[in-house]
Amino acid sequence: MAVPPDSFLKILLFSMVHIKMKFDALTIKSRLFFSFGFLLALMVVLIGINIYGARKANQQLQGLVHQELLKYELISSIDSATKDNARQTLNLFVVRPEDRADVKQRISAAKTHIDDLFNQLEPLLTRPEGKAIFADMRDKRMAFVKSFTAARQEQENGADAKALAIVRDFVNPSIEALKKPVTGLLEFQKKIANERGQEMAAASDFQNRLSIGLGTLAVFLGMGAALIIIRSIEAPLKVANRVSAGLSEFLCVRRGYLPTVMDKWVSS
């Protein structure tokens, strides 16, 4: 159940009065001890908050560098390797027959490299939108591999015309279709990296404002504690001064002690 604002203010006021009464009942030594202890505790809290903020910012930075930028690098590598593989695929049907073995070797190496990039990227994708684009990219690549395999098989069987027809009707369209999810995943990952960067900037700004606020609070609390200490020391000194003045007046004036002393000093 929520506490009404007026009741909360009454509780706060009562607590402050109670704390002041307890503080006034302490000795000067105890007052100094608790006042400086409170300021030291506040400094420790301020330092702890700054350390926590710095660690959190470091974790966010590591996440941005080691995860988001790594994903962007893998997607860029997939894009470059896919384009190179497409060029090699087309070269297979235009180079001389004696050069086809070297092209096939490069295509096989590119396929292995792309498979490895896909395997590295897949577990890093955690958002549904990114997973959906990755699944579409994988399906488009499988369609490209299937059509290319069919064209190469026809070429190896000596049916060059049929192989070129498969390249024209299936391989080239599958290459163009593969570009869209690759570009889409690159743009999506760029957006995620920008969002993480903005989150880091906002967290850093909040940490700075929090440090400034706590530092300002510490200054005002220190000034308040110093004022309380001065007044707590000044009050008993004033009482002692009034008691001393009253006692002097009683001994020296009302009893005539002071004039007697002065007369003896003058006559001597």
C-alpha positions as CSV (number, residue, x, y, z in Angstrom):
1,M,0.0,0.0,0.0
2,A,1.4,3.4,-1.0
3,V,2.2,5.9,1.7
4,P,0.4,9.3,1.3
5,P,2.8,12.2,0.5
6,D,1.8,14.2,3.7
7,S,2.4,11.1,5.9
8,F,5.8,10.6,4.2
9,L,6.8,14.2,4.9
10,K,5.7,13.8,8.6
11,I,7.7,10.6,8.9
12,L,10.7,12.3,7.3
13,L,10.4,15.4,9.6
14,F,10.0,13.2,12.7
15,S,13.1,11.1,11.7
16,M,15.2,14.3,11.2
17,V,14.2,15.7,14.5
18,H,14.9,12.4,16.2
19,I,18.3,12.2,14.6
20,K,19.1,15.8,15.6
21,M,18.1,15.0,19.2
22,K,20.3,11.9,19.2
23,F,23.2,13.9,17.7
24,D,22.9,16.7,20.2
25,A,23.1,14.2,23.0
26,L,26.5,13.0,21.8
27,T,29.8,14.3,23.0
28,I,31.9,16.6,20.8
29,K,34.3,13.7,20.1
30,S,31.4,11.4,19.0
31,R,29.9,14.1,16.8
32,L,33.2,14.6,15.0
33,F,33.6,10.9,14.6
34,F,30.2,10.3,13.2
35,S,30.3,13.3,10.9
36,F,33.6,12.5,9.3
37,G,32.5,8.8,9.2
38,F,29.4,9.8,7.3
39,L,31.4,11.8,4.8
40,L,33.9,9.0,4.3
41,A,31.1,6.5,3.7
42,L,29.6,8.9,1.1
43,M,32.9,9.1,-0.7
44,V,33.2,5.3,-0.7
45,V,29.7,5.0,-2.2
46,L,30.5,7.6,-4.8
47,I,33.7,5.8,-5.8
48,G,31.9,2.5,-5.8
49,I,29.2,3.8,-8.2
50,N,31.9,5.2,-10.5
51,I,33.7,1.9,-10.6
52,Y,30.4,0.0,-11.3
53,G,29.6,2.5,-14.1
54,A,33.1,2.1,-15.6
55,R,32.8,-1.7,-15.5
56,K,29.4,-1.7,-17.1
57,A,30.6,0.7,-19.8
58,N,33.6,-1.6,-20.5
59,Q,31.3,-4.7,-20.8
60,Q,29.1,-2.8,-23.3
61,L,32.2,-1.8,-25.2
62,Q,33.4,-5.4,-25.3
63,G,30.0,-6.6,-26.4
64,L,30.0,-4.0,-29.2
65,V,33.5,-4.8,-30.4
66,H,33.6,-8.6,-29.9
67,Q,30.1,-9.4,-30.9
68,E,28.3,-6.8,-33.0
69,L,31.4,-5.8,-35.1
70,L,32.4,-9.4,-35.4
71,K,29.0,-10.3,-36.9
72,Y,29.3,-7.3,-39.3
73,E,32.8,-8.5,-40.3
74,L,31.5,-12.1,-40.9
75,I,28.6,-10.8,-43.0
76,S,30.9,-8.6,-45.0
77,S,33.2,-11.6,-45.6
78,I,30.2,-13.7,-46.7
79,D,29.3,-10.9,-49.2
80,S,32.8,-10.7,-50.6
81,A,33.2,-14.5,-50.8
82,T,29.8,-15.0,-52.4
83,K,30.6,-12.4,-55.1
84,D,34.0,-14.0,-55.8
85,N,32.4,-17.4,-55.9
86,A,29.8,-16.1,-58.4
87,R,32.6,-14.8,-60.7
88,Q,34.5,-18.1,-60.5
89,T,31.3,-19.9,-61.3
90,L,30.8,-17.9,-64.5
91,N,34.4,-18.3,-65.4
92,L,34.0,-22.1,-65.3
93,F,31.8,-21.8,-68.5
94,V,34.0,-19.4,-70.4
95,V,37.6,-20.5,-69.8
96,R,39.4,-23.0,-71.9
97,P,38.8,-26.7,-71.0
98,E,42.4,-27.1,-69.7
99,D,41.9,-24.3,-67.2
100,R,38.7,-25.6,-65.7
101,A,40.4,-27.8,-63.1
102,D,42.0,-24.7,-61.5
103,V,38.7,-22.8,-61.5
104,K,36.9,-25.8,-59.9
105,Q,39.6,-25.9,-57.2
106,R,39.0,-22.2,-56.4
107,I,35.2,-22.7,-56.4
108,S,35.6,-25.7,-54.0
109,A,37.8,-23.6,-51.6
110,A,35.4,-20.7,-51.8
111,K,32.5,-23.0,-50.9
112,T,34.4,-24.4,-47.9
113,H,35.2,-20.9,-46.7
114,I,31.6,-19.7,-47.1
115,D,30.3,-22.7,-45.2
116,D,32.8,-21.9,-42.3
117,L,31.6,-18.2,-42.3
118,F,28.0,-19.3,-42.1
119,N,28.7,-21.7,-39.2
120,Q,30.5,-18.9,-37.3
121,L,27.7,-16.4,-37.9
122,E,24.7,-18.5,-37.1
123,P,25.2,-18.9,-33.3
124,L,25.9,-15.1,-32.9
125,L,22.5,-14.1,-34.3
126,T,20.1,-13.7,-31.4
127,R,17.3,-11.4,-32.6
128,P,14.4,-12.9,-34.5
129,E,14.7,-10.4,-37.4
130,G,18.4,-11.3,-37.9
131,K,17.7,-15.0,-37.7
132,A,14.9,-14.7,-40.3
133,I,17.2,-12.8,-42.8
134,F,20.0,-15.4,-42.2
135,A,17.6,-18.3,-42.9
136,D,16.5,-16.6,-46.1
137,M,20.2,-16.0,-47.1
138,R,21.0,-19.7,-46.4
139,D,18.0,-20.9,-48.5
140,K,19.0,-18.5,-51.4
141,R,22.6,-19.8,-51.2
142,M,21.4,-23.5,-51.3
143,A,19.3,-22.6,-54.4
144,F,22.5,-21.2,-56.0
145,V,24.6,-24.2,-55.1
146,K,21.9,-26.6,-56.4
147,S,21.6,-24.8,-59.8
148,F,25.4,-24.5,-60.1
149,T,25.9,-28.2,-59.4
150,A,23.4,-29.1,-62.0
151,A,25.1,-26.8,-64.6
152,R,28.5,-28.2,-63.8
153,Q,27.2,-31.8,-64.1
154,E,25.9,-31.0,-67.6
155,Q,29.2,-29.5,-68.5
156,E,31.1,-32.5,-67.3
157,N,28.8,-34.7,-69.4
158,G,29.7,-32.6,-72.5
159,A,26.3,-30.8,-72.8
160,D,27.7,-27.3,-72.9
161,A,24.6,-25.8,-74.4
162,K,22.4,-27.3,-71.7
163,A,24.8,-26.2,-69.0
164,L,24.8,-22.6,-70.3
165,A,21.0,-22.7,-70.4
166,I,21.0,-23.7,-66.7
167,V,23.4,-20.8,-66.0
168,R,21.2,-18.4,-67.8
169,D,17.9,-19.5,-66.4
170,F,18.8,-20.6,-62.8
171,V,22.4,-19.8,-61.8
172,N,22.4,-16.1,-62.6
173,P,18.9,-15.4,-61.1
174,S,20.0,-17.3,-57.9
175,I,23.1,-15.1,-57.7
176,E,20.9,-12.0,-57.9
177,A,18.4,-13.4,-55.4
178,L,21.3,-14.1,-52.9
179,K,22.4,-10.4,-53.0
180,K,19.2,-9.2,-51.3
181,P,19.4,-11.1,-48.0
182,V,23.1,-10.5,-47.7
183,T,22.6,-6.7,-48.2
184,G,19.6,-6.8,-45.8
185,L,21.6,-8.6,-43.1
186,L,24.5,-6.1,-43.5
187,E,22.0,-3.2,-43.1
188,F,20.4,-4.8,-40.1
189,Q,23.7,-5.4,-38.4
190,K,24.7,-1.9,-39.0
191,K,21.5,-0.7,-37.4
192,I,22.1,-2.9,-34.4
193,A,25.7,-1.6,-34.0
194,N,24.4,2.0,-34.1
195,E,21.8,1.2,-31.5
196,R,24.4,-0.3,-29.2
197,G,26.6,2.7,-29.7
198,Q,23.8,5.0,-28.8
199,E,23.0,2.9,-25.7
200,M,26.7,3.2,-24.6
201,A,26.6,7.0,-25.2
202,A,23.4,7.3,-23.1
203,A,24.8,5.1,-20.3
204,S,28.0,7.2,-20.3
205,D,26.0,10.4,-20.1
206,F,23.9,9.1,-17.3
207,Q,27.0,8.0,-15.4
208,N,28.5,11.4,-15.8
209,R,25.3,13.1,-14.6
210,L,25.1,10.7,-11.6
211,S,28.7,11.4,-10.6
212,I,28.1,15.2,-10.8
213,G,24.9,14.9,-8.8
214,L,26.5,12.7,-6.1
215,G,29.6,15.0,-6.0
216,T,27.4,18.0,-5.6
217,L,25.4,16.2,-2.9
218,A,28.6,15.3,-1.1
219,V,29.7,19.0,-1.2
220,F,26.4,20.2,0.3
221,L,26.3,17.4,2.9
222,G,29.9,18.3,3.8
223,M,29.0,21.9,4.3
224,G,26.0,21.0,6.3
225,A,28.0,18.6,8.5
226,A,30.6,21.3,9.0
227,L,28.0,23.8,10.0
228,I,26.4,21.3,12.4
229,I,29.8,20.5,14.0
230,I,30.6,24.2,14.4
231,R,27.2,24.9,16.0
232,S,27.5,21.8,18.2
233,I,30.9,23.0,19.4
234,E,29.9,26.7,19.6
235,A,26.7,26.0,21.7
236,P,28.5,24.5,24.8
237,L,31.2,27.1,24.5
238,K,28.6,29.9,24.7
239,V,27.0,28.2,27.7
240,A,30.4,28.0,29.4
241,N,31.2,31.6,28.5
242,R,27.9,32.8,30.0
243,V,28.5,30.7,33.1
244,S,32.0,32.1,33.5
245,A,30.8,35.6,33.0
246,G,28.1,35.1,35.6
247,L,30.5,33.6,38.0
248,S,33.0,36.4,37.6
249,E,30.3,39.0,38.1
250,F,29.1,37.2,41.2
251,L,32.6,37.0,42.7
252,C,34.1,40.2,41.6
253,V,31.3,42.7,41.7
254,R,28.5,41.7,44.0
255,R,30.9,40.5,46.8
256,G,33.2,43.5,46.4
257,Y,36.2,41.3,45.7
258,L,37.3,43.1,42.6
259,P,37.3,46.6,44.1
260,T,39.3,45.4,47.1
261,V,41.9,43.9,44.9
262,M,42.2,47.1,42.9
263,D,42.5,49.2,46.0
264,K,45.3,47.1,47.3
265,W,47.1,47.3,43.9
266,V,46.7,51.1,43.8
267,S,48.0,51.7,47.3
268,S,51.0,49.5,46.7
